[in-house]
């Protein structure tokens, strides 16, 4: 066998090894991509935020997210989905690994949050307030569903009335600036009605409807006051 023939055979076998190796790498890549799992569905509230879970992701894989309708739900580069308005859309998850790509799809449902109103009786004056949506207000609604709650409230620092609830509620403290009419939970137990401004780490419960600072201060009066809370209606 001459040298030329040996060279041709060597090149041929080398080509077979390269192709076989390439096919093995591609098969391995496709195999890993086939194991990637993404949430098939997700439900969240308007203004709610959830992370879309991507499981079995290869270490060097690149993931990009795209919302089919950003007016209903948006998604950032880290896969956090935010509900914008009531409706349905989908998030497409594109995974690139090596030279291969695959696309997964998550169906998104965004729903309106049910809000609750409470009644606040101060002497012969009846106020209403709209609650925000958090675990604190859900616990308050549950408490008031068993019947009205009367609170003896003291004046504090010429800016608020404060008194203890019958039981502690979950806390959702955030740094905030309060204003007249804000309903606040302090340290999980104290129910606070602000008629002035403050800046502190607190849990917001809601806000009194349609009353000015001057009107509220007059209704609450000077010094101690007795307030009765009762559950109002739910609104969409």
Z-matrix of the N, CA and C atoms (Angstrom, degrees):
N
C 1 1.471
C 2 1.538 1 107.90
N 3 1.325 2 116.05 1 122.46
C 4 1.459 3 118.74 2 -176.73
C 5 1.536 4 112.10 3 -76.51
N 6 1.323 5 114.38 4 169.32
C 7 1.472 6 120.54 5 -176.01
C 8 1.528 7 111.96 6 -64.12
N 9 1.326 8 115.46 7 -34.46
C 10 1.477 9 118.86 8 -178.86
C 11 1.515 10 111.14 9 -63.70
N 12 1.343 11 115.35 10 -42.14
C 13 1.458 12 120.28 11 179.60
C 14 1.535 13 110.56 12 -65.87
N 15 1.339 14 115.08 13 -39.90
C 16 1.476 15 118.95 14 178.62
C 17 1.537 16 111.28 15 -61.92
N 18 1.305 17 116.45 16 -40.49
C 19 1.481 18 120.76 17 178.64
C 20 1.522 19 111.47 18 -63.93
N 21 1.352 20 115.15 19 -42.94
C 22 1.477 21 119.23 20 179.82
C 23 1.524 22 110.59 21 -62.21
N 24 1.335 23 115.98 22 -43.15
C 25 1.464 24 120.11 23 -179.73
C 26 1.521 25 111.40 24 -66.52
N 27 1.330 26 116.40 25 -37.92
C 28 1.468 27 120.32 26 178.98
C 29 1.531 28 110.85 27 -63.50
N 30 1.337 29 115.00 28 -44.31
C 31 1.480 30 119.67 29 178.42
C 32 1.523 31 110.57 30 -63.05
N 33 1.348 32 116.52 31 -40.26
C 34 1.460 33 121.66 32 -179.11
C 35 1.529 34 110.85 33 -61.81
N 36 1.348 35 115.63 34 -49.07
C 37 1.464 36 119.38 35 -178.90
C 38 1.535 37 111.65 36 -66.52
N 39 1.333 38 116.67 37 -35.30
C 40 1.460 39 120.52 38 177.47
C 41 1.523 40 110.45 39 -63.69
N 42 1.340 41 115.00 40 -40.70
C 43 1.470 42 119.89 41 178.47
C 44 1.517 43 110.61 42 -63.05
N 45 1.344 44 115.91 43 -40.89
C 46 1.471 45 119.40 44 178.54
C 47 1.523 46 110.64 45 -62.50
N 48 1.319 47 116.93 46 -42.49
C 49 1.481 48 121.13 47 179.80
C 50 1.523 49 110.86 48 -62.51
N 51 1.356 50 116.23 49 -44.15
C 52 1.468 51 120.55 50 -179.38
C 53 1.520 52 111.12 51 -62.80
N 54 1.357 53 115.64 52 -46.83
C 55 1.476 54 120.23 53 -179.36
C 56 1.513 55 110.55 54 -63.01
N 57 1.347 56 116.06 55 -44.40
C 58 1.466 57 120.31 56 -179.50
C 59 1.523 58 111.20 57 -62.20
N 60 1.349 59 114.10 58 -42.51
C 61 1.469 60 119.17 59 179.44
C 62 1.521 61 110.40 60 -63.28
N 63 1.353 62 115.99 61 -42.64
C 64 1.461 63 121.13 62 179.87
C 65 1.527 64 110.91 63 -62.75
N 66 1.332 65 115.97 64 -42.75
C 67 1.465 66 120.18 65 179.04
C 68 1.521 67 110.97 66 -63.99
N 69 1.333 68 116.19 67 -36.74
C 70 1.473 69 120.38 68 179.04
C 71 1.528 70 110.69 69 -66.04
N 72 1.359 71 115.28 70 -43.11
C 73 1.469 72 120.02 71 179.57
C 74 1.523 73 110.14 72 -63.62
N 75 1.365 74 116.19 73 -43.83
C 76 1.461 75 119.62 74 -179.58
C 77 1.519 76 111.18 75 -64.53
N 78 1.319 77 116.65 76 -41.03
C 79 1.469 78 120.27 77 179.24
C 80 1.518 79 110.49 78 -63.84
N 81 1.339 80 115.27 79 -39.11
C 82 1.467 81 119.99 80 178.76
C 83 1.525 82 110.35 81 -65.71
N 84 1.355 83 115.57 82 -41.50
C 85 1.464 84 120.60 83 178.84
C 86 1.521 85 111.05 84 -62.74
N 87 1.321 86 116.87 85 -48.37
C 88 1.468 87 121.74 86 179.48
C 89 1.521 88 110.32 87 -61.26
N 90 1.332 89 115.89 88 -39.09
C 91 1.467 90 120.17 89 179.04
C 92 1.515 91 112.05 90 -61.31
N 93 1.335 92 115.56 91 -42.39
C 94 1.464 93 119.50 92 -179.79
C 95 1.524 94 111.18 93 -68.29
N 96 1.331 95 116.86 94 -39.48
C 97 1.466 96 120.26 95 179.40
C 98 1.524 97 111.53 96 -65.30
N 99 1.321 98 116.29 97 -34.62
C 100 1.468 99 119.69 98 -178.53
C 101 1.532 100 112.18 99 -66.84
N 102 1.332 101 116.04 100 -19.22
C 103 1.472 102 120.28 101 -179.11
C 104 1.527 103 112.79 102 -88.18
N 105 1.338 104 116.94 103 -9.73
C 106 1.469 105 120.48 104 -179.46
C 107 1.525 106 109.88 105 -68.49
N 108 1.329 107 116.23 106 131.12
C 109 1.466 108 122.00 107 -179.42
C 110 1.526 109 110.48 108 -120.37
N 111 1.325 110 115.59 109 138.65
C 112 1.466 111 122.74 110 178.12
C 113 1.525 112 107.96 111 -130.45
N 114 1.354 113 116.76 112 145.63
C 115 1.466 114 119.84 113 175.66
C 116 1.525 115 110.16 114 -47.88
N 117 1.319 116 116.95 115 130.85
C 118 1.460 117 119.47 116 177.28
C 119 1.523 118 111.21 117 -79.68
N 120 1.342 119 116.03 118 -31.62
C 121 1.473 120 120.57 119 179.37
C 122 1.520 121 109.21 120 -139.90
N 123 1.321 122 115.41 121 157.17
C 124 1.462 123 121.86 122 175.45
C 125 1.523 124 108.72 123 -151.53
N 126 1.321 125 116.34 124 135.07
C 127 1.466 126 121.61 125 176.50
C 128 1.524 127 108.81 126 -120.89
N 129 1.317 128 116.86 127 131.26
C 130 1.458 129 120.75 128 177.23
C 131 1.516 130 110.12 129 -146.82
N 132 1.325 131 115.34 130 162.57
C 133 1.454 132 121.57 131 -178.69
C 134 1.523 133 110.95 132 -84.57
N 135 1.313 134 116.28 133 162.18
C 136 1.464 135 121.02 134 170.62
C 137 1.527 136 107.79 135 -57.70
N 138 1.322 137 116.28 136 129.94
C 139 1.475 138 125.09 137 -175.99
C 140 1.529 139 112.80 138 72.85
N 141 1.334 140 117.14 139 1.71
C 142 1.453 141 120.34 140 175.56
C 143 1.522 142 110.64 141 -78.02
N 144 1.338 143 115.38 142 159.19
C 145 1.461 144 120.78 143 -177.02
C 146 1.525 145 110.12 144 -137.46
N 147 1.327 146 116.64 145 129.55
C 148 1.465 147 122.03 146 178.16
C 149 1.522 148 109.38 147 -140.42
N 150 1.329 149 114.86 148 152.15
C 151 1.470 150 119.52 149 177.73
C 152 1.522 151 109.96 150 -94.88
N 153 1.318 152 115.30 151 130.50
C 154 1.449 153 121.15 152 176.85
C 155 1.533 154 107.90 153 -77.85
N 156 1.314 155 117.27 154 122.63
C 157 1.461 156 121.90 155 -175.28
C 158 1.525 157 111.46 156 -86.05
N 159 1.333 158 115.63 157 128.62
C 160 1.466 159 122.42 158 174.29
C 161 1.527 160 107.17 159 -118.07
N 162 1.330 161 116.83 160 113.82
C 163 1.462 162 121.39 161 -175.43
C 164 1.534 163 111.41 162 -106.99
N 165 1.335 164 114.74 163 156.38
C 166 1.475 165 123.00 164 178.51
C 167 1.513 166 112.25 165 60.59
N 168 1.320 167 116.35 166 35.42
C 169 1.457 168 121.12 167 -178.16
C 170 1.534 169 110.31 168 -81.19
N 171 1.347 170 118.89 169 125.02
C 172 1.472 171 120.29 170 176.25
C 173 1.527 172 110.91 171 -58.72
N 174 1.329 173 116.91 172 149.16
C 175 1.462 174 121.50 173 -172.43
C 176 1.524 175 113.88 174 -57.56
N 177 1.309 176 117.82 175 -41.11
C 178 1.463 177 120.42 176 -175.40
C 179 1.528 178 113.02 177 -97.22
N 180 1.302 179 116.59 178 11.47
C 181 1.472 180 120.04 179 179.22
C 182 1.522 181 110.57 180 -72.77
N 183 1.313 182 116.51 181 147.78
C 184 1.461 183 122.72 182 176.46
C 185 1.527 184 109.17 183 -110.04
N 186 1.325 185 115.52 184 134.03
C 187 1.461 186 120.61 185 -176.66
C 188 1.525 187 109.86 186 -120.15
N 189 1.322 188 116.21 187 132.89
C 190 1.466 189 121.30 188 173.31
C 191 1.529 190 108.64 189 -127.20
N 192 1.329 191 115.59 190 148.29
C 193 1.461 192 122.05 191 -176.78
C 194 1.531 193 109.54 192 -121.32
N 195 1.322 194 115.33 193 143.28
C 196 1.469 195 119.71 194 176.78
C 197 1.516 196 110.36 195 -144.69
N 198 1.330 197 115.43 196 130.83
C 199 1.461 198 120.83 197 176.55
C 200 1.519 199 109.45 198 -88.55
N 201 1.330 200 116.22 199 136.90
C 202 1.464 201 120.08 200 177.48
C 203 1.525 202 111.65 201 -75.09
N 204 1.335 203 116.69 202 -21.91
C 205 1.464 204 120.88 203 177.15
C 206 1.525 205 108.78 204 -147.80
N 207 1.326 206 116.14 205 96.02
C 208 1.463 207 121.28 206 -176.14
C 209 1.522 208 113.22 207 -70.13
N 210 1.333 209 116.78 208 -13.35
C 211 1.466 210 119.23 209 176.31
C 212 1.528 211 111.21 210 -74.50
N 213 1.320 212 116.19 211 -23.45
C 214 1.470 213 121.04 212 178.32
C 215 1.523 214 110.76 213 -95.50
N 216 1.332 215 117.35 214 -45.46
C 217 1.468 216 120.92 215 178.49
C 218 1.520 217 109.45 216 -150.63
N 219 1.326 218 116.05 217 133.59
C 220 1.456 219 120.91 218 176.59
C 221 1.526 220 109.22 219 -107.46
N 222 1.320 221 116.38 220 162.43
C 223 1.464 222 120.77 221 178.31
C 224 1.529 223 108.15 222 -142.74
N 225 1.344 224 116.59 223 139.86
C 226 1.457 225 119.03 224 178.79
C 227 1.524 226 111.29 225 -99.70
N 228 1.327 227 116.68 226 -176.94
C 229 1.458 228 121.67 227 -174.39
C 230 1.527 229 112.88 228 -67.14
N 231 1.320 230 116.91 229 -17.88
C 232 1.467 231 120.42 230 179.68
C 233 1.525 232 112.62 231 -96.33
N 234 1.333 233 116.80 232 1.93
C 235 1.464 234 120.19 233 176.35
C 236 1.504 235 114.96 234 89.01
N 237 1.340 236 118.07 235 13.95
C 238 1.458 237 120.44 236 176.81
C 239 1.524 238 109.45 237 -84.53
N 240 1.332 239 115.77 238 124.14
C 241 1.466 240 122.55 239 -177.34
C 242 1.526 241 108.80 240 -101.58
N 243 1.332 242 116.61 241 133.81
C 244 1.463 243 122.46 242 179.24
C 245 1.524 244 109.30 243 -119.88
N 246 1.338 245 116.70 244 126.90
C 247 1.458 246 120.71 245 177.13
C 248 1.514 247 110.90 246 -75.47
N 249 1.320 248 117.22 247 128.45
C 250 1.470 249 121.84 248 -177.73
C 251 1.525 250 112.41 249 -101.44
N 252 1.329 251 115.60 250 -47.59
C 253 1.457 252 119.44 251 177.21
C 254 1.518 253 108.98 252 -153.70
N 255 1.313 254 116.00 253 164.10
C 256 1.458 255 120.91 254 -176.86
C 257 1.529 256 110.88 255 -60.65
N 258 1.330 257 115.72 256 134.77
C 259 1.460 258 119.91 257 178.26
C 260 1.519 259 111.46 258 153.92
N 261 1.320 260 114.40 259 -170.85
C 262 1.461 261 120.69 260 -179.60
C 263 1.522 262 109.76 261 -129.08
N 264 1.322 263 115.41 262 143.01
C 265 1.458 264 121.84 263 175.49
C 266 1.530 265 107.33 264 -154.67
N 267 1.321 266 117.11 265 -164.63
C 268 1.465 267 120.94 266 178.82
C 269 1.520 268 109.58 267 -144.89
N 270 1.320 269 115.28 268 149.99
C 271 1.454 270 121.78 269 172.96
C 272 1.533 271 107.49 270 -108.29
N 273 1.321 272 116.28 271 125.28
C 274 1.456 273 120.94 272 175.72
C 275 1.525 274 109.17 273 -95.16
N 276 1.322 275 115.01 274 129.43
C 277 1.464 276 121.64 275 -178.79
C 278 1.525 277 108.06 276 -112.39
N 279 1.320 278 116.25 277 113.42
C 280 1.471 279 121.46 278 -179.00
C 281 1.525 280 108.68 279 -101.60
N 282 1.331 281 116.68 280 122.85
C 283 1.456 282 122.25 281 -179.48
C 284 1.525 283 108.93 282 -114.29
N 285 1.320 284 115.88 283 122.73
C 286 1.463 285 121.38 284 178.45
C 287 1.523 286 108.71 285 -113.36
N 288 1.330 287 115.16 286 127.40
C 289 1.459 288 121.26 287 -179.50
C 290 1.519 289 108.31 288 -139.33
N 291 1.327 290 115.36 289 111.73
C 292 1.458 291 118.74 290 -173.07
C 293 1.519 292 109.39 291 66.67
N 294 1.335 293 116.29 292 -129.32
C 295 1.462 294 120.22 293 178.67
C 296 1.531 295 112.14 294 -97.15
N 297 1.301 296 116.35 295 3.03
C 298 1.464 297 120.80 296 -177.05
C 299 1.531 298 111.11 297 -105.22
N 300 1.309 299 115.65 298 147.73
C 301 1.465 300 121.21 299 175.56
C 302 1.527 301 109.69 300 -133.72
N 303 1.314 302 114.84 301 152.60
C 304 1.457 303 120.86 302 173.00
C 305 1.521 304 108.06 303 -141.48
N 306 1.302 305 117.02 304 153.05
C 307 1.466 306 121.83 305 -178.97
C 308 1.527 307 109.91 306 -123.31
N 309 1.314 308 115.46 307 128.51
C 310 1.454 309 122.05 308 176.47
C 311 1.527 310 108.46 309 -110.93
N 312 1.317 311 115.48 310 161.75
C 313 1.470 312 120.14 311 -175.35
C 314 1.526 313 110.31 312 -134.68
N 315 1.324 314 116.15 313 134.34
C 316 1.459 315 121.79 314 176.55
C 317 1.528 316 108.89 315 -121.37
N 318 1.336 317 115.89 316 121.83
C 319 1.470 318 120.92 317 179.42
C 320 1.529 319 109.36 318 -80.07
N 321 1.323 320 116.19 319 127.03
C 322 1.462 321 122.49 320 -175.18
C 323 1.522 322 110.79 321 -110.15
N 324 1.333 323 116.14 322 130.98
C 325 1.463 324 121.73 323 172.73
C 326 1.521 325 108.13 324 -118.91
N 327 1.324 326 116.09 325 122.83
C 328 1.473 327 121.56 326 177.59
C 329 1.523 328 107.84 327 -109.77
N 330 1.322 329 115.56 328 126.80
C 331 1.464 330 119.66 329 -177.63
C 332 1.530 331 111.06 330 -120.14
N 333 1.318 332 114.83 331 154.57
C 334 1.462 333 120.49 332 177.14
C 335 1.523 334 110.00 333 -71.43
N 336 1.308 335 115.04 334 147.40
C 337 1.455 336 120.40 335 178.03
C 338 1.521 337 109.04 336 -89.35
N 339 1.323 338 115.99 337 131.09
C 340 1.459 339 119.61 338 175.16
C 341 1.519 340 108.99 339 -76.11
N 342 1.318 341 116.56 340 127.23
C 343 1.466 342 121.12 341 177.92
C 344 1.522 343 109.74 342 -106.74
N 345 1.320 344 114.44 343 153.49
C 346 1.460 345 120.41 344 -179.83
C 347 1.523 346 110.60 345 -117.09
N 348 1.312 347 114.00 346 149.00
C 349 1.465 348 120.27 347 171.01
C 350 1.524 349 108.47 348 -108.98
N 351 1.331 350 116.03 349 148.05
C 352 1.459 351 120.67 350 172.09
C 353 1.522 352 109.09 351 -123.47
N 354 1.308 353 115.81 352 153.90
C 355 1.462 354 122.24 353 175.64
C 356 1.524 355 108.74 354 -98.14
N 357 1.334 356 115.39 355 140.71
C 358 1.465 357 121.04 356 178.72
C 359 1.527 358 107.33 357 -125.23
N 360 1.308 359 116.31 358 108.35
C 361 1.462 360 121.80 359 -178.97
C 362 1.526 361 109.50 360 -94.52
N 363 1.327 362 115.99 361 120.04
C 364 1.463 363 122.17 362 177.44
C 365 1.524 364 107.35 363 -124.49
N 366 1.347 365 117.77 364 100.94
C 367 1.466 366 120.24 365 -174.33
C 368 1.515 367 109.43 366 62.44
N 369 1.327 368 116.27 367 -124.56
C 370 1.461 369 119.68 368 179.23
C 371 1.531 370 112.31 369 -96.48
N 372 1.322 371 115.85 370 7.44
C 373 1.465 372 120.59 371 179.91
C 374 1.529 373 110.29 372 -100.05
N 375 1.323 374 115.54 373 132.75
C 376 1.454 375 120.83 374 178.20
C 377 1.523 376 109.42 375 -115.38
N 378 1.333 377 115.40 376 117.70
C 379 1.455 378 121.90 377 177.84
C 380 1.523 379 109.25 378 -106.41
N 381 1.320 380 115.49 379 157.45
C 382 1.466 381 119.70 380 171.75
C 383 1.524 382 108.41 381 -121.15
N 384 1.331 383 115.56 382 154.74
C 385 1.465 384 120.59 383 178.41
C 386 1.523 385 108.77 384 -140.87
N 387 1.313 386 115.93 385 147.04
C 388 1.458 387 121.86 386 176.12
C 389 1.521 388 108.77 387 -101.80
N 390 1.328 389 115.70 388 126.64
C 391 1.459 390 120.73 389 -178.18
C 392 1.523 391 111.28 390 -84.96
N 393 1.327 392 115.78 391 150.45
C 394 1.457 393 120.97 392 170.85
C 395 1.526 394 107.76 393 -81.14
N 396 1.315 395 116.21 394 177.11
C 397 1.464 396 120.08 395 -178.64
C 398 1.526 397 110.39 396 -107.99
N 399 1.319 398 116.73 397 105.72
C 400 1.466 399 121.45 398 172.22
C 401 1.529 400 108.33 399 -157.01
N 402 1.308 401 116.43 400 177.85
C 403 1.468 402 119.56 401 -177.19
C 404 1.524 403 111.78 402 -67.23
N 405 1.325 404 117.09 403 -24.97
C 406 1.471 405 121.05 404 178.52
C 407 1.525 406 110.95 405 -67.83
N 408 1.340 407 116.39 406 -46.74
C 409 1.465 408 119.63 407 -179.12
C 410 1.528 409 111.59 408 -70.82
N 411 1.334 410 116.78 409 -32.61
C 412 1.465 411 119.14 410 176.36
C 413 1.527 412 110.10 411 -62.11
N 414 1.336 413 115.67 412 -40.21
C 415 1.462 414 120.03 413 178.21
C 416 1.528 415 110.89 414 -69.02
N 417 1.330 416 116.94 415 -35.66
C 418 1.463 417 120.74 416 177.84
C 419 1.523 418 110.66 417 -66.38
N 420 1.335 419 117.04 418 -43.33
C 421 1.470 420 121.04 419 177.35
C 422 1.523 421 110.30 420 -59.88
N 423 1.327 422 116.18 421 -42.55
C 424 1.466 423 120.34 422 178.31
C 425 1.522 424 111.04 423 -62.65
N 426 1.327 425 116.35 424 -40.96
C 427 1.467 426 120.81 425 178.13
C 428 1.522 427 111.14 426 -62.32
N 429 1.338 428 116.75 427 -45.93
C 430 1.467 429 121.04 428 -177.00
C 431 1.528 430 112.26 429 -75.15
N 432 1.327 431 117.26 430 -18.78
C 433 1.463 432 119.40 431 177.32
C 434 1.531 433 111.48 432 -67.01
N 435 1.323 434 116.17 433 -18.99
C 436 1.470 435 120.57 434 176.54
C 437 1.529 436 112.42 435 -84.95
N 438 1.334 437 116.45 436 -7.72
C 439 1.461 438 120.65 437 179.01
C 440 1.516 439 111.75 438 137.36
N 441 1.338 440 118.12 439 165.76
C 442 1.467 441 122.24 440 -179.38
C 443 1.532 442 112.01 441 -59.76
N 444 1.317 443 114.40 442 152.84
C 445 1.469 444 121.66 443 178.69
C 446 1.524 445 108.25 444 -124.77
N 447 1.321 446 115.90 445 126.84
C 448 1.464 447 121.55 446 178.72
C 449 1.519 448 110.01 447 -102.19
N 450 1.336 449 115.67 448 132.46
C 451 1.461 450 121.84 449 -176.75
C 452 1.527 451 109.52 450 -124.96
N 453 1.317 452 115.28 451 130.68
C 454 1.464 453 121.03 452 172.44
C 455 1.528 454 107.33 453 -87.54
N 456 1.336 455 116.49 454 116.93
C 457 1.460 456 120.35 455 -172.73
C 458 1.526 457 111.58 456 -113.59
N 459 1.320 458 114.94 457 139.78
C 460 1.458 459 122.24 458 177.55
C 461 1.519 460 109.83 459 -105.35
N 462 1.323 461 115.19 460 153.99
C 463 1.456 462 119.93 461 175.37
C 464 1.528 463 108.80 462 -83.43
N 465 1.324 464 115.91 463 138.44
C 466 1.462 465 119.44 464 -179.98
C 467 1.524 466 110.05 465 -134.63
N 468 1.326 467 115.66 466 124.85
C 469 1.469 468 124.35 467 171.15
C 470 1.528 469 113.90 468 57.29
N 471 1.316 470 116.96 469 24.46
C 472 1.469 471 120.98 470 179.54
C 473 1.533 472 113.18 471 54.29
N 474 1.356 473 114.69 472 36.35
C 475 1.472 474 117.64 473 178.52
C 476 1.521 475 112.62 474 -145.02
N 477 1.355 476 117.81 475 -11.67
C 478 1.460 477 118.54 476 -174.54
C 479 1.521 478 111.75 477 -157.16
N 480 1.339 479 115.04 478 158.00
C 481 1.458 480 123.36 479 167.64
C 482 1.523 481 106.35 480 -110.47
N 483 1.340 482 116.47 481 134.89
C 484 1.453 483 119.72 482 -174.74
C 485 1.522 484 110.92 483 -139.88
N 486 1.345 485 116.05 484 138.54
C 487 1.460 486 121.83 485 177.75
C 488 1.518 487 110.18 486 -157.73
N 489 1.316 488 116.64 487 159.11
C 490 1.468 489 121.08 488 -175.15
C 491 1.523 490 112.69 489 -84.26
N 492 1.324 491 114.81 490 139.56
C 493 1.457 492 122.25 491 171.23
C 494 1.528 493 109.29 492 -78.28
N 495 1.335 494 118.30 493 164.00
C 496 1.471 495 120.72 494 179.87
C 497 1.533 496 112.90 495 -63.63
N 498 1.332 497 117.25 496 -24.08
C 499 1.466 498 120.85 497 -179.07
C 500 1.522 499 109.36 498 -150.70
N 501 1.318 500 115.61 499 159.82
C 502 1.458 501 121.03 500 179.03
C 503 1.523 502 110.65 501 -74.29
N 504 1.330 503 115.52 502 148.46
C 505 1.462 504 122.69 503 177.33
C 506 1.533 505 108.79 504 -116.63
N 507 1.331 506 117.26 505 158.88
C 508 1.473 507 119.40 506 176.26
C 509 1.530 508 110.46 507 -59.09
N 510 1.316 509 115.38 508 146.43
C 511 1.461 510 120.48 509 -178.88
C 512 1.530 511 111.23 510 -100.86
N 513 1.329 512 115.74 511 142.77
C 514 1.465 513 122.68 512 172.98
C 515 1.526 514 107.97 513 -133.72
N 516 1.316 515 114.90 514 59.17
C 517 1.459 516 120.70 515 -173.03
C 518 1.519 517 112.45 516 -67.41
N 519 1.335 518 114.62 517 136.55
C 520 1.458 519 122.80 518 173.43
C 521 1.524 520 108.31 519 -144.94
N 522 1.322 521 115.71 520 149.44
C 523 1.453 522 119.43 521 173.50
C 524 1.522 523 108.50 522 -66.56
N 525 1.338 524 116.74 523 128.33
C 526 1.464 525 119.29 524 -177.02
C 527 1.513 526 111.29 525 -151.66
N 528 1.311 527 113.88 526 163.73
C 529 1.465 528 121.85 527 173.15
C 530 1.517 529 107.75 528 -108.62
N 531 1.319 530 117.28 529 118.09
C 532 1.465 531 120.68 530 -177.98
C 533 1.523 532 110.75 531 -88.84
N 534 1.326 533 115.25 532 162.67
C 535 1.458 534 121.87 533 176.66
C 536 1.521 535 108.38 534 -145.62
N 537 1.299 536 115.65 535 173.30
C 538 1.463 537 121.18 536 -177.87
C 539 1.523 538 110.93 537 -57.88
N 540 1.341 539 115.78 538 131.01
C 541 1.452 540 121.34 539 178.37
C 542 1.518 541 113.89 540 98.11
N 543 1.322 542 117.30 541 -11.43
C 544 1.468 543 120.13 542 179.26
C 545 1.528 544 110.67 543 -70.12
N 546 1.336 545 115.75 544 135.35
C 547 1.465 546 122.35 545 173.73
C 548 1.521 547 107.54 546 -102.97
N 549 1.320 548 115.89 547 127.51
C 550 1.459 549 121.39 548 -170.15
C 551 1.525 550 110.61 549 -130.49
N 552 1.324 551 115.34 550 145.30
C 553 1.465 552 121.79 551 170.26
C 554 1.524 553 106.96 552 -105.00
N 555 1.340 554 115.70 553 125.31
C 556 1.461 555 120.72 554 -178.93
C 557 1.519 556 109.75 555 -114.43
N 558 1.332 557 115.69 556 123.99
C 559 1.462 558 123.49 557 179.26
C 560 1.534 559 112.79 558 54.40
N 561 1.334 560 115.42 559 28.89
C 562 1.462 561 120.49 560 173.27
C 563 1.518 562 116.23 561 80.84
N 564 1.330 563 118.07 562 -13.51
C 565 1.472 564 119.91 563 -173.55
C 566 1.528 565 113.64 564 -125.92
N 567 1.308 566 116.78 565 -32.66
C 568 1.472 567 120.22 566 -174.38
C 569 1.521 568 111.59 567 -86.79
N 570 1.327 569 115.68 568 128.41
C 571 1.466 570 122.95 569 175.96
C 572 1.523 571 107.00 570 -94.30
N 573 1.332 572 116.65 571 127.43
C 574 1.462 573 121.01 572 -173.42
C 575 1.525 574 110.38 573 -125.89
N 576 1.335 575 115.16 574 133.63
C 577 1.468 576 121.28 575 170.94
C 578 1.521 577 106.89 576 -112.18
N 579 1.319 578 116.54 577 116.36
C 580 1.460 579 120.31 578 179.02
C 581 1.528 580 110.24 579 -87.65
N 582 1.335 581 114.78 580 136.67
C 583 1.457 582 119.84 581 169.20
C 584 1.532 583 109.63 582 -120.36
N 585 1.335 584 116.43 583 3.92
C 586 1.460 585 123.20 584 176.50
C 587 1.516 586 110.17 585 -137.48
N 588 1.318 587 115.58 586 -171.08
C 589 1.457 588 121.10 587 -176.93
C 590 1.527 589 111.38 588 -99.03
N 591 1.330 590 115.59 589 151.19
C 592 1.454 591 121.98 590 176.80
C 593 1.532 592 108.42 591 -158.91
N 594 1.304 593 116.92 592 160.57
C 595 1.457 594 122.33 593 175.23
C 596 1.522 595 108.07 594 -134.68
N 597 1.354 596 115.59 595 117.05
C 598 1.461 597 119.55 596 -175.42
C 599 1.530 598 109.15 597 -164.64
N 600 1.324 599 116.24 598 172.72
C 601 1.457 600 120.89 599 175.56
C 602 1.526 601 108.62 600 -90.21
N 603 1.325 602 116.21 601 109.63
C 604 1.458 603 122.54 602 -170.67
C 605 1.527 604 110.73 603 -141.08
N 606 1.336 605 115.31 604 169.47
C 607 1.466 606 121.32 605 173.37
C 608 1.524 607 108.75 606 -107.20
N 609 1.319 608 116.65 607 121.30
C 610 1.458 609 119.79 608 178.67
C 611 1.522 610 110.13 609 -82.73
N 612 1.335 611 116.25 610 133.30
C 613 1.456 612 122.10 611 177.15
C 614 1.524 613 111.97 612 -103.27
N 615 1.320 614 116.67 613 -35.08
C 616 1.458 615 119.55 614 -178.44
C 617 1.511 616 111.14 615 168.26
N 618 1.334 617 115.09 616 -160.33
C 619 1.469 618 120.24 617 -179.06
C 620 1.520 619 109.78 618 -148.19
N 621 1.323 620 114.76 619 140.33
C 622 1.468 621 120.78 620 178.01
C 623 1.530 622 109.04 621 -68.10
N 624 1.324 623 115.91 622 138.35
C 625 1.468 624 121.55 623 -175.84
C 626 1.527 625 111.45 624 -83.73
N 627 1.334 626 114.89 625 136.09
C 628 1.453 627 123.08 626 164.91
C 629 1.506 628 118.02 627 51.98
N 630 1.312 629 118.54 628 46.16
C 631 1.462 630 120.92 629 177.01
C 632 1.528 631 108.61 630 -138.16
N 633 1.302 632 116.56 631 136.90
C 634 1.458 633 121.13 632 -179.30
C 635 1.527 634 110.62 633 -81.77
N 636 1.301 635 115.84 634 167.49
C 637 1.463 636 121.11 635 179.26
C 638 1.530 637 110.65 636 -60.98
N 639 1.313 638 116.17 637 -42.84
C 640 1.470 639 120.61 638 -178.90
C 641 1.536 640 111.08 639 -65.66
N 642 1.334 641 116.29 640 -43.53
C 643 1.469 642 120.69 641 179.09
C 644 1.528 643 111.12 642 -63.50
N 645 1.342 644 116.06 643 -43.93
C 646 1.460 645 120.18 644 -178.30
C 647 1.524 646 111.00 645 -64.42
N 648 1.320 647 116.41 646 -42.57
C 649 1.468 648 120.19 647 -179.94
C 650 1.528 649 110.94 648 -63.09
N 651 1.316 650 115.61 649 -36.96
C 652 1.463 651 119.81 650 178.33
C 653 1.519 652 111.04 651 -68.42
N 654 1.324 653 117.59 652 -41.83
C 655 1.472 654 122.16 653 179.93
C 656 1.524 655 110.90 654 -64.66
N 657 1.326 656 116.43 655 -43.39
C 658 1.465 657 120.47 656 -178.79
C 659 1.526 658 112.45 657 -73.17
N 660 1.332 659 116.26 658 -28.33
C 661 1.459 660 120.17 659 176.51
C 662 1.516 661 113.45 660 71.92
N 663 1.334 662 115.44 661 -173.39
C 664 1.457 663 121.46 662 178.66
C 665 1.520 664 110.12 663 -95.82
N 666 1.328 665 116.21 664 146.51
C 667 1.454 666 119.54 665 176.25
C 668 1.517 667 113.77 666 76.12
N 669 1.343 668 115.32 667 -153.42
C 670 1.459 669 121.68 668 -175.38
C 671 1.533 670 111.22 669 -71.30
N 672 1.347 671 114.65 670 154.29
C 673 1.456 672 120.05 671 179.48
C 674 1.524 673 108.98 672 -150.28
N 675 1.337 674 115.88 673 146.45
C 676 1.460 675 120.84 674 176.31
C 677 1.524 676 108.38 675 -101.84
N 678 1.326 677 115.33 676 127.43
C 679 1.457 678 122.12 677 -177.79
C 680 1.516 679 109.71 678 -124.06
N 681 1.335 680 116.68 679 135.78
C 682 1.462 681 121.11 680 175.80
C 683 1.517 682 109.83 681 -115.30
N 684 1.312 683 115.54 682 125.10
C 685 1.463 684 122.46 683 178.79
C 686 1.518 685 110.43 684 -100.09
N 687 1.312 686 117.08 685 136.65
C 688 1.474 687 120.82 686 174.45
C 689 1.513 688 108.82 687 -141.46
N 690 1.308 689 114.96 688 157.26
C 691 1.464 690 121.06 689 -176.09
C 692 1.521 691 110.57 690 -77.67
N 693 1.333 692 115.72 691 131.18
C 694 1.453 693 121.08 692 175.85
C 695 1.522 694 110.84 693 -96.02
N 696 1.317 695 116.54 694 -147.97
C 697 1.455 696 120.91 695 -177.82
C 698 1.522 697 111.06 696 -97.03
N 699 1.300 698 115.68 697 160.09
C 700 1.466 699 120.08 698 173.97
C 701 1.515 700 108.63 699 -91.15
N 702 1.339 701 115.24 700 149.16
C 703 1.460 702 120.54 701 179.27
C 704 1.524 703 108.63 702 -132.61
N 705 1.328 704 116.90 703 152.53
C 706 1.472 705 121.22 704 178.13
C 707 1.522 706 109.87 705 -95.16
